[in-house]
Amino acid sequence: MAGYKVEICGVNTAALPLLKSEEKEELLKRIKSGDQEAREAFINGNLRLVLSIVQRFSQSNENIDDLFQIGCVGMIKAIDNFDITQGVQFSTYAVPMILGEIKRYLRDNNAIRVSRSLRDTAYKAIYTKESLTKRNQKEPTITEIAAEIGVSKEDIVLAMDAVQTPVSLYEPVYSEGGDTLYIMDQVSDKKNKEENWVQHIALQEAINNLGERERDIINMRFFECKTQMETAEEIGISQAQVSRLEKSALRSMKKYLS
């Protein structure tokens, strides 16, 4: 995990535990009966899930420790509200809650900073636009403004966009009968849909649940796109063994995800 510290918030991420599906089910049952030790064990066993989600925000300027802590808050809320009778994987329920908690934190605490040079360019452009409008009795084009102040059209557009008051995606645009429609509800993002993240993390958990050799084979075959022969040579077993272990791993993953 390039760019990440081995220790986050005093937690050694390299030593985080990985719970098996049976262990998760047992701990969840104990949690619902009020077992605090089971709750702590389940929290520790899902810190990897929080960490994997925090990676999504690696390009932000926020402190990784802060995001990890906020993600843990979302994960704990998910634990407290999770209904074990619904037959849903905990990660499927928890991922949107963890993401939501981090997004709320970023929305409420991450002010947009505009550089001095961008502000100066924007204010010059605004002043020039007003002057040219009065002089020519018509609104000037970006090209005319850029020529007047000696700045490229691209810089003018960038500067003007930078000083616009940002609008939150959580800004309500319509409300009736308690149902509120937010700006984010009208924005389509086919690439980064929440369900895609849920599926990705559930798949990763299924792979992590395999034995070491089966996990290596799945990674080589489906993520590194190696042939069975290449995989066999690298691991040091026969192609027939690779084929058998691959089929066994896929059956285990299918059972885990069902």
C-alpha positions in Angstrom: 0.0 0.0 0.0 2.3 2.7 -1.3 2.4 6.0 0.5 0.8 4.7 3.7 2.4 4.5 7.1 2.8 1.1 8.7 1.3 2.6 11.8 -2.0 4.6 11.8 -3.4 6.1 15.0 -1.1 3.8 17.0 -2.4 0.7 15.1 0.1 -1.5 13.3 -1.7 -2.0 10.0 0.6 -4.9 9.0 -0.6 -6.9 12.0 -4.3 -6.3 11.7 -6.3 -9.5 12.2 -8.4 -11.0 9.5 -11.6 -12.7 10.6 -13.1 -15.7 8.8 -16.8 -15.6 7.9 -17.7 -18.1 10.7 -15.8 -16.0 13.2 -17.7 -12.9 12.1 -21.1 -14.6 12.4 -20.2 -15.8 15.9 -18.9 -12.5 17.1 -22.0 -10.6 15.7 -24.3 -13.0 17.6 -22.3 -12.3 20.8 -22.4 -8.6 20.2 -26.2 -8.5 19.9 -26.3 -10.2 23.3 -24.2 -7.5 24.8 -20.7 -9.1 24.8 -18.3 -6.2 24.9 -15.2 -8.4 24.3 -16.8 -9.7 21.1 -17.5 -6.1 20.1 -13.8 -5.2 20.5 -12.7 -8.2 18.7 -15.1 -7.5 15.8 -13.9 -3.9 15.6 -10.3 -5.0 15.4 -11.1 -7.6 12.9 -12.7 -5.0 10.5 -10.0 -2.3 10.7 -8.7 -3.6 7.4 -12.0 -2.8 5.9 -11.7 0.8 7.1 -8.2 1.0 5.9 -9.2 -0.2 2.4 -11.9 2.5 2.1 -9.5 5.2 3.4 -7.2 4.4 0.4 -10.0 5.9 -1.8 -9.1 9.3 -0.4 -5.4 9.1 -0.9 -5.3 12.2 -3.1 -6.9 14.4 -0.5 -4.8 16.7 1.7 -6.4 15.3 4.9 -4.3 13.6 7.5 -4.5 9.8 7.1 -4.8 9.3 10.8 -7.9 11.6 10.9 -9.6 9.8 8.0 -8.9 6.5 9.6 -10.4 7.6 12.9 -13.5 9.0 11.2 -13.8 5.7 9.2 -13.7 3.8 12.4 -16.6 5.9 13.7 -18.6 4.9 10.7 -17.7 1.3 11.1 -18.8 1.3 14.8 -22.1 2.9 13.8 -22.5 0.1 11.3 -21.9 -2.6 14.0 -24.4 -1.0 16.3 -27.1 -0.8 13.7 -26.4 -4.0 11.8 -29.3 -6.5 11.7 -27.9 -10.1 11.5 -31.3 -11.5 10.6 -31.3 -9.8 7.1 -28.8 -12.3 5.6 -26.5 -9.5 4.3 -22.7 -9.5 4.5 -21.5 -7.0 7.2 -19.1 -5.4 4.7 -22.0 -4.8 2.3 -23.8 -2.8 5.0 -20.8 -1.2 6.5 -19.0 0.2 3.4 -21.6 2.9 2.6 -21.8 4.0 6.3 -18.0 4.3 6.5 -17.8 6.2 3.2 -20.7 8.5 4.3 -18.9 9.3 7.6 -15.7 10.2 5.8 -17.5 12.3 3.2 -19.4 14.2 5.9 -16.2 15.0 7.6 -14.5 16.2 4.4 -17.6 18.3 3.6 -17.8 20.0 7.0 -14.0 20.4 7.6 -12.3 20.8 4.3 -12.5 24.4 3.1 -11.4 25.1 -0.5 -8.3 27.3 -0.6 -7.7 29.5 -3.6 -4.2 30.8 -4.3 -3.4 34.6 -4.3 -2.5 34.6 -7.9 -5.8 33.0 -9.0 -7.8 35.5 -6.9 -5.9 38.4 -8.4 -6.5 37.1 -12.0 -10.2 36.5 -11.2 -10.7 40.0 -9.7 -8.9 41.6 -12.7 -11.2 39.7 -15.0 -14.3 40.8 -13.2 -13.3 44.4 -13.2 -12.3 44.3 -16.9 -15.6 42.6 -17.8 -17.5 45.4 -16.1 -15.4 48.1 -17.8 -15.7 46.6 -21.3 -19.5 46.1 -20.8 -19.9 49.9 -20.0 -17.5 50.9 -22.8 -19.0 48.7 -25.6 -22.6 48.4 -24.3 -22.4 44.6 -24.5 -20.9 41.8 -22.5 -17.4 40.9 -23.6 -16.2 37.5 -24.6 -13.5 35.6 -22.6 -11.2 36.2 -25.5 -11.7 40.0 -25.3 -11.2 40.0 -21.5 -8.0 37.9 -21.9 -6.6 40.3 -24.5 -7.4 43.3 -22.3 -5.5 42.1 -19.3 -2.8 40.0 -21.1 -3.8 36.6 -19.7 -4.7 33.4 -21.5 -8.3 32.4 -21.9 -7.6 29.1 -20.0 -6.3 31.1 -17.0 -9.3 33.4 -17.0 -11.7 30.4 -16.9 -9.7 28.6 -14.2 -9.5 31.8 -12.1 -13.2 32.5 -12.4 -14.2 29.0 -11.5 -11.9 29.0 -8.5 -13.6 32.0 -6.8 -17.1 30.8 -7.3 -18.9 29.9 -4.1 -18.8 26.1 -3.9 -22.1 24.3 -3.6 -22.3 21.2 -1.4 -23.5 18.0 -3.0 -25.7 17.7 0.1 -27.5 21.0 -0.7 -31.3 20.3 -0.8 -33.0 21.2 -4.1 -36.5 19.9 -3.4 -38.4 18.7 -0.3 -41.9 17.4 0.1 -43.5 15.2 2.7 -40.2 14.6 4.5 -38.5 13.3 1.3 -35.6 15.5 0.4 -33.8 15.6 -3.0 -30.2 16.6 -2.8 -27.8 17.9 -5.6 -25.9 14.6 -5.3 -29.0 12.7 -6.2 -29.0 14.4 -9.6 -25.4 13.7 -10.4 -24.6 10.5 -12.3 -21.2 8.8 -11.6 -21.1 5.5 -13.5 -17.4 4.9 -12.7 -17.4 5.2 -9.0 -20.8 3.9 -7.9 -21.0 2.8 -4.2 -22.2 -0.6 -5.2 -19.0 -1.1 -7.2 -17.0 -0.4 -4.1 -19.1 -2.7 -2.1 -18.6 -5.5 -4.7 -14.8 -4.8 -4.9 -14.3 -5.0 -1.1 -16.6 -8.1 -0.8 -14.5 -9.8 -3.5 -11.3 -8.9 -1.8 -12.6 -10.4 1.5 -13.5 -13.6 -0.4 -9.9 -13.8 -1.7 -8.4 -13.1 1.7 -10.5 -15.9 3.1 -8.6 -18.4 0.9 -5.5 -20.3 1.8 -2.2 -18.8 0.8 -1.5 -21.0 -2.2 -5.1 -20.6 -3.6 -4.9 -16.9 -3.0 -1.6 -16.7 -5.0 -3.1 -18.7 -7.8 -6.2 -16.4 -8.0 -4.1 -13.3 -8.0 -1.8 -14.6 -10.8 -4.5 -16.0 -13.0 -7.1 -13.2 -12.7 -5.2 -10.1 -11.7 -1.8 -10.7 -13.3 -3.4 -12.5 -16.3 -0.9 -15.4 -16.2 -1.6 -18.7 -17.9 -1.9 -21.9 -15.8 1.5 -23.0 -17.1 3.1 -19.7 -16.1 1.5 -19.9 -12.7 2.6 -23.5 -12.2 6.2 -22.6 -13.1 6.3 -19.7 -10.6 4.7 -21.6 -7.7 6.6 -24.8 -8.5 3.7 -27.3 -9.0 2.2 -29.0 -12.0 -0.4 -27.3 -14.3 -2.9 -30.0 -13.3 -2.5 -29.0 -9.7 -3.0 -25.3 -10.6 -6.2 -26.2 -12.4 -7.5 -28.2 -9.5 -6.6 -25.5 -6.9 -8.0 -22.8 -9.1 -11.4 -24.5 -9.4 -11.5 -25.2 -5.6 -10.7 -21.5 -4.9 -13.4 -20.3 -7.2 -15.9 -22.6 -5.6 -14.9 -21.3 -2.1 -15.2 -17.7 -3.2 -18.6 -18.3 -4.8 -19.8 -19.9 -1.5 -18.4 -17.0 0.5 -20.1 -14.4 -1.6 -23.5 -16.1 -1.8 
